[in-house]
Structures are given as C-alpha cells and as structure tokens.
Amino acid sequence: MILQILLLLAGFSLLIYGASLLVDNASALAKTLQIPDIVIGLTIVAFGTSAPELVVNIIAAVQQNTDLALGNVAGSNLFNLMVILGATAVAHPLLVKSNTTWIEIPLCLLSALVLVVMANDAFIENGTASVIGRVDGIILLLFFAVFMAYNIQLASKGDLSDEVIVKKSGKLKSTLLLLAGLVLLVAGGRMIVTSAVDIAENLGIAQRIIALTIISAGTSLPELATSVVAALKKNTDIAIGNIVGSNIFNVFLVLGTTAIISPVALPEGANIDLLLNVLVSLMLFAFIFTGKGRRIDRTEGIIFIAMYIAYVVYIAVY
C-alpha cells in the first residue's frame, strides 16, 4: 500500500514536470520556426494545463478503466471551480470581462449540461445502460472545434503584437526536451492510473472516488499554480479565463477523446458529481452579479471552498 502511494506521488511529479517540459520546449520550437505568437498561445500554451488530464484519461481508456476517466474529468472540473477559483478569489477578487461573462462561462455551463445528458441514456431514452459512446465523443470534439474557432476569432480582434514569452533554445535541444516531456507525461500517467487502481482495490473503494479526489486534484495542480499566481499579480482576467477554459477543455477535448478510444459507462453514484458541476457553474454565473460590478468576491470564494469540503466528506462517507 505504501509502495502504491509513493508510485502515485512519483507519477504526479513526472506528469506535471513532463507537461511543463512539453509546453516550454514546444513553444520554444514553434518560436524558432517563426510560428505567430497568437497560434502558440491558443494551442501549445492553452493545451498545456489540460495535458495531465488528457494523458491520464487516454491511458485509463486504453486500459478500460473508464470509471477513472469520467471521475478525473468531473473531479477536475469541480476542483477547478470550487477550490482553484475559490482560492484565487480569496487571494484577490476576480473581475470578470464581458466575453467571459456572456460567452465563456455559459459555454462552461453548456459543457456541464451536455455531459449530464450524454451520460444518462438509460434515463432519457428508457434504455438499459448509460454510456458516453464514440458518437458522443465525436460530438464533444465538434463542440471543442467551435470553442477553438471562437478563441481564434476573439484573438484576431485583439492586439496581435502581444508577445508570448518563451525560453530561447536551439531546435535540436527543444525537440529532445519536448520528446522527454512527452515520455515523462506518459510514464507519469501510467504510474498514476496503475497505482490508483491498486489503491482502490486495496481499500475496497470505487475507482470513481479515487479519481474524484486524489487524481483530479493532482492533475489540476498546473491550473491552481497558474491561477493563484495570476490573481496575486492582479491579472484576474487570466485567472478566471484559465479556470473556465480548462473546464471546457476537459469536457469537450479530454472526455471527447476518451470516449472515442473507449466508451465511458456511467458509474453508480456519478450523477451527483455531474449535477453538482451544473450547480456550481450556475452559481459562478449568478455570483458575478451579486456584488458590486461583475466580479467574484472573497466571500463567494470561501463559499466555493466550503462546498468542496462538504462534497468530499459526502462522497467519502456515502
């Protein structure tokens, strides 16, 4: 048991360091190839914080551990909204731009609603099983394509002279380090999935619980670091945009890819996670209008954190 815990921690270390290596050196390589900053920002950097979730889910899908895959997406989204957004708002109240208020947060809510509908075939169609199948996965990826098109259109209206800061490095070194980052990502992801399954079996608990708590928190660490640092520097647009964007990526890209590799069945009790995701997304939208101006205040951040603690206690007990 101790060995599995150590392997899990080592897996998180490899996963996060691998993601950092991958993003830094992919950005450096793109820069040397004279790829525009806007493309680097919208693709490599934006994908970077969701790379841990994506790798873990792909490995879980390949190994047919789809309970882990769905739990990781649902748990990461809840952790993002309640813990990361909550902690970020406590660090500094979050001012919310008009685009984020009327487009990105509604898209986050839409992703949560779409997930509930796709995961409940048996209830909606009076079927025998609830599965997010390959057709659902394709639909989710189409939603993701629309979201990326929106980002490109939005960026084209902004200041295209904004520079993405990357570490300078030669092509060969960047390529080798990029490949090393990819290897570390995959190795860390395999260690996390394997050790998480072993821990769940040893403790006699569902894989879903491990995924909702330990794995989702671990894979969300890049978002936590990025958002809190941005908030402390008073770059609140970056902080909330990173959180909301990550949730959209997780459902449309990560889960969409997972479902195409291996259909994802709805585990027992998972609807509480999916419905809570919808509730918290609605609360996020409502909180924007409850104070002075469009912002998330410290009190609302504390409410989100308290809700997450209550949720973890609930799933641990029941």
For each residue, the residues with C-beta under 8 A, 3 or more apart:
1: 4 5 199 202
2: 5 6
3: 6 7
4: 1 7 8 195 198 199 202
5: 1 2 8 9 195 199
6: 2 3 9 10
7: 3 4 10 11 191 194 195
8: 4 5 11 12 191 192 195 196 199 214 218
9: 5 6 12 13
10: 6 7 13 14 188 191
11: 7 8 14 15 187 188 189 190 191 192 195
12: 8 9 15 16 188 192 218 219 221
13: 9 10 16 17 188
14: 10 11 17 18 184 185 187 188 191
15: 11 12 18 19 52 55 56 184 185 188 189 192 218 219
16: 12 13 19 20 52 188 221 222
17: 13 14 20 21 181 184 188
18: 14 15 21 22 180 181 182 183 184 185 186 187 188
19: 15 16 22 23 48 49 51 52 181 185 222
20: 16 17 23 24 48 181 222
21: 17 18 24 25 177 178 180 181 184
22: 18 19 25 26 48 51 178 181 182 185
23: 19 20 26 27 44 45 47 48 51 181
24: 20 21 27 28 166 167 177 181
25: 21 22 28 29 167 169 173 174 175 177 178 181
26: 22 23 29 30 44 174 178
27: 23 24 30 31 40 44 45 164 166 167
28: 24 25 31 32 166 167 168 169 174
29: 25 26 32 33 169 171 174 175 178
30: 26 27 33 35 39 40 44 166
31: 27 28 34 35 40 164 166 168
32: 28 29 169 170 171 174
33: 29 30 171
34: 31
35: 30 31 39 40
36: 39 40 160
37: 40 41 160 162 163 164
38: 41 42 155 156 160 162
39: 30 35 36 42 43
40: 27 30 31 35 36 37 43 44 45 164 166
41: 37 38 44 45 46 155 162 164
42: 38 39 45 46 148 151 152 155
43: 39 40 46 47
44: 23 26 27 30 40 41 47 48
45: 23 27 40 41 42 48 164
46: 41 42 43 49 50 151 245 249
47: 23 43 44 50 51 54 249
48: 19 20 22 23 44 45 51 222
49: 19 46 52 222 223 226 242 246 249
50: 46 47 53 54 246 249 250 253 254
51: 19 22 23 47 48 54 55 185
52: 15 16 19 49 55 56 185 189 218 219 220 221 222
53: 50 56 57 72 73 76 219 220 249 250 254
54: 47 50 51 57 58 253 254 257
55: 15 51 52 58 59 185 186 188 189
56: 15 52 53 59 60 68 69 72 189 192 193 215 219
57: 53 54 60 61 68 69 72 73 254 255 257 258
58: 54 55 61 62 189 257 258 261
59: 55 56 62 63 186 189 190 193
60: 56 57 63 65 66 68 69 72 193 258
61: 57 58 64 65 66 69 258 259 261 262 264
62: 58 59 261 262
63: 59 60 193
64: 61 262
65: 60 61 68 69 193 197 207
66: 60 61 69 70 258 262 263 264 265
67: 70 71 206 207 208 211 265 267
68: 56 57 60 65 71 72 193 196 197 207 208 210 211 215
69: 56 57 60 61 65 66 72 73 211 255 258 262 264
70: 66 67 73 74 119 132 208 211 255 264 266 267 270
71: 67 68 74 75 207 208 209 210 211 212 215 216 267 270 273
72: 53 56 57 60 68 69 75 76 211 215 216 219
73: 53 57 69 70 76 77 115 250 251 254 255 258
74: 70 71 77 78 115 212 216 270 273 274 277
75: 71 72 78 79 211 212 213 215 216 217 273
76: 53 72 73 79 80 216 219 220 246 247 250
77: 73 74 80 81 112 247 250 251 277
78: 74 75 81 82 212 216 273 276 277 280 308 311
79: 75 76 82 83 84 216 217 220 308
80: 76 77 83 84 85 220 223 243 246 247 250
81: 77 78 84 85 86 243 247 277 280 281 284 304
82: 78 79 85 86 280 304 305 307 308 311
83: 79 80 86 87 217 220 224 304 305 308
84: 79 80 81 87 88 220 223 224 227 228 243
85: 80 81 82 88 89 94 227 240 243 284 296 301 304
86: 81 82 83 89 90 300 301 302 303 304 305 308
87: 83 84 90 91 224 227 228 301 305
88: 84 85 91 92 94 227 228 230 231 239 240 243 301
89: 85 86 92 93 94 231 296 297 298 300 301 304
90: 86 87 298 301 302 305
91: 87 88 228 231 232
92: 88 89 231 232 234 236
93: 89 236 295 296 297 298
94: 85 88 89 231 236 239 240 295 296
95: 236 237 293 294 295
96: 100 101 105 236 240 288 294 295 296
97: 100 101 237 241 294
98: 101 102 294
99: 102 103 104 154
100: 96 97 103 104 105 237 240 241 244
101: 96 97 98 104 105 285 288 294
102: 98 99 105 106
103: 99 100 106 107 150
104: 99 100 101 107 108 241 244 245 248
105: 96 100 101 102 108 109 244 281 284 285 288
106: 102 103 109 110 285
107: 103 104 110 111 147 150 244 248
108: 104 105 111 112 244 247 248 281 284
109: 105 106 112 113 278 281 282 285
110: 106 107 113 114 143
111: 107 108 114 115 143 247 248 251 252
112: 77 108 109 115 116 247 251 274 277 278 281
113: 109 110 116 117 278
114: 110 111 117 118 140 143 251
115: 73 74 111 112 118 119 132 251 255 274 277
116: 112 113 119 120 271 274 275 278
117: 113 114 120 124
118: 114 115 121 132 136 139 140
119: 70 115 116 130 132 264 266 270 271 274
120: 116 117 123 124 130 266 271
121: 118 124 125 127 129 130 131
122: 125 126 127 128 129 130 266
123: 120 126 130
124: 117 120 121
125: 121 122
126: 122 123
127: 121 122 130
128: 122
129: 121 122 265
130: 119 120 121 122 123 127 265 266
131: 121 263 264 265 266
132: 70 115 118 119 136 137 255 259 263 264 265 266
133: 136 137 259 263
134: 137 138 259 260 263
135: 138 139
136: 118 132 133 139 140 256 259
137: 132 133 134 140 141 255 256 257 258 259 260
138: 134 135 141 142 256 260
139: 118 135 136 142 143 256
140: 114 118 136 137 143 144 251 252 253 255 256 259
141: 137 138 144 145 252 253 256 257 260
142: 138 139 145 146
143: 110 111 114 139 140 146 147 252 256
144: 140 141 147 148 248 249 252 253 256
145: 141 142 148 149
146: 142 143 149 150
147: 107 143 144 150 151 248 252
148: 42 144 145 151 152
149: 145 146 152 153
150: 103 107 146 147 153 154
151: 42 46 147 148 154 155
152: 42 148 149 155 156
153: 149 150 156 157
154: 99 150 151 157 158
155: 38 41 42 151 152 158 160
156: 38 152 153 160
157: 153 154
158: 154 155 162
159: 162
160: 36 37 38 155 156
161:
162: 37 38 41 158 159
163: 37
164: 27 31 37 40 41 45
165:
166: 24 27 28 30 31 40
167: 24 25 27 28
168: 28 31
169: 25 28 29 32 173 174 177
170: 32 173 174
171: 29 32 33 174 175
172: 175 176
173: 25 169 170 176 177
174: 25 26 28 29 32 169 170 171 177 178
175: 25 29 171 172 178 179
176: 172 173 179 180
177: 21 24 25 169 173 174 180 181
178: 21 22 25 26 29 174 175 181 182
179: 175 176 182 183
180: 18 21 176 177 183 184
181: 17 18 19 20 21 22 23 24 25 177 178 184 185
182: 18 22 178 179 185 186
183: 18 179 180 186 187
184: 14 15 17 18 21 180 181 187 188
185: 14 15 18 19 22 51 52 55 181 182 188 189
186: 18 55 59 182 183 189 190
187: 11 14 18 183 184 190 191
188: 10 11 12 13 14 15 16 17 18 55 184 185 191 192
189: 11 15 52 55 56 58 59 185 186 192 193
190: 11 59 186 187 193 194
191: 7 8 10 11 14 187 188 194 195
192: 8 11 12 15 56 188 189 195 196 215 218
193: 56 59 60 63 65 68 189 190 196 197
194: 7 190 191 197 198
195: 4 5 7 8 11 191 192 198 199
196: 8 68 192 193 199 200 207 210 211 214 215
197: 65 68 193 194 200 201 207
198: 4 194 195 201 202
199: 1 4 5 8 195 196 202 203 210
200: 196 197 203 205 206 207 209 210
201: 197 198 204
202: 1 4 198 199
203: 199 200
204: 201
205: 200 209 210
206: 67 200 209 210 267 268 269
207: 65 67 68 71 196 197 200 210 211 267
208: 67 68 70 71 211 212 267 269 270 273
209: 71 200 205 206 212 213 315 316
210: 68 71 196 199 200 205 206 207 213 214 215
211: 67 68 69 70 71 72 75 196 207 208 214 215 216
212: 71 74 75 78 208 209 215 216 273 315
213: 75 209 210 216 217 312 315 316
214: 8 196 210 211 217 218
215: 56 68 71 72 75 192 196 210 211 212 218 219
216: 71 72 74 75 76 78 79 211 212 213 219 220
217: 75 79 83 213 214 220 221
218: 8 12 15 52 192 214 215 221
219: 12 15 52 53 56 72 76 215 216
220: 52 53 76 79 80 83 84 216 217 223 224 246
221: 12 16 52 217 218 224 225
222: 16 19 20 48 49 52 225 226
223: 49 80 84 220 226 227 242 243 246
224: 83 84 87 220 221 227 228
225: 221 222 228 229
226: 49 222 223 229 230 238 239 242
227: 84 85 87 88 223 224 230 231 238 239 240 242 243
228: 84 87 88 91 224 225 231 232 239
229: 225 226 232 233
230: 88 226 227 233 235 236 238 239 242
231: 88 89 91 92 94 227 228 234 235 236 239
232: 91 92 228 229
233: 229 230
234: 92 231
235: 230 231 238 239
236: 92 93 94 95 96 230 231 239 240 295
237: 95 97 100 240 241
238: 226 227 230 235 241 242
239: 88 94 226 227 228 230 231 235 236 242 243
240: 85 88 94 96 100 227 236 237 243 244 296
241: 97 100 104 237 238 244 245
242: 49 223 226 227 230 238 239 245 246
243: 80 81 84 85 88 223 227 239 240 246 247
244: 100 104 105 107 108 240 241 247 248
245: 46 104 241 242 248 249
246: 49 50 76 80 220 223 242 243 249 250
247: 76 77 80 81 108 111 112 243 244 250 251 281
248: 104 107 108 111 144 147 244 245 251 252
249: 46 47 49 50 53 144 245 246 252 253 254
250: 50 53 73 76 77 80 246 247 253 254 255
251: 73 77 111 112 114 115 140 247 248 254 255 256
252: 111 140 141 143 144 147 248 249 255 256
253: 50 54 140 141 144 249 250 256 257
254: 50 53 54 57 73 249 250 251 257 258
255: 57 69 70 73 115 132 137 140 250 251 252 258 259 264
256: 136 137 138 139 140 141 143 144 251 252 253 259 260
257: 54 57 58 137 141 253 254 260 261
258: 57 58 60 61 66 69 73 137 254 255 261 262 264
259: 61 132 133 134 136 137 140 255 256 262 263 264
260: 134 137 138 141 256 257
261: 58 61 62 257 258
262: 61 62 64 66 69 258 259
263: 66 131 132 133 134 259
264: 61 66 69 70 119 131 132 255 258 259
265: 66 67 129 130 131 132
266: 70 119 120 122 130 131 132 270 271
267: 67 70 71 206 207 208 270
268: 206
269: 206 208 272 273 315 318
270: 70 71 74 119 208 266 267 273 274
271: 116 119 120 266 274 275
272: 269 275 276 314 315
273: 71 74 75 78 208 212 269 270 276 277 315
274: 74 112 115 116 119 270 271 277 278
275: 116 271 272 278 279
276: 78 272 273 279 280 311
277: 74 77 78 81 112 115 273 274 280 281
278: 109 112 113 116 274 275 281 282
279: 275 276 282 283
280: 78 81 82 276 277 283 284 304 307
281: 81 105 108 109 112 247 277 278 284 285
282: 109 278 279 285 286
283: 279 280 286 287 304
284: 81 85 105 108 280 281 287 288 296
285: 101 105 106 109 281 282 288
286: 282 283 289 290
287: 283 284 290 291 296 297 300
288: 96 101 105 284 285 294 295 296
289: 286 294
290: 286 287 300
291: 287 295 297 300
292: 295
293: 95
294: 95 96 97 98 101 288 289
295: 93 94 95 96 236 288 291 292
296: 85 89 93 94 96 240 284 287 288 300 301
297: 89 93 287 291 300 301
298: 89 90 93 301 302
299: 302 303
300: 86 89 287 290 291 296 297 303 304
301: 85 86 87 88 89 90 296 297 298 304 305
302: 86 90 298 299 305 306
303: 86 299 300 306 307
304: 81 82 83 85 86 89 280 283 300 301 307 308
305: 82 83 86 87 90 301 302 308 309
306: 302 303 309 310
307: 82 280 303 304 310 311
308: 78 79 82 83 86 304 305 311 312
309: 305 306 312 313
310: 306 307 313 314
311: 78 82 276 307 308 314 315
312: 213 308 309 315 316
313: 309 310 316 317
314: 272 310 311 317 318
315: 209 212 213 269 272 273 311 312 318
316: 209 213 312 313
317: 313 314
318: 269 314 315
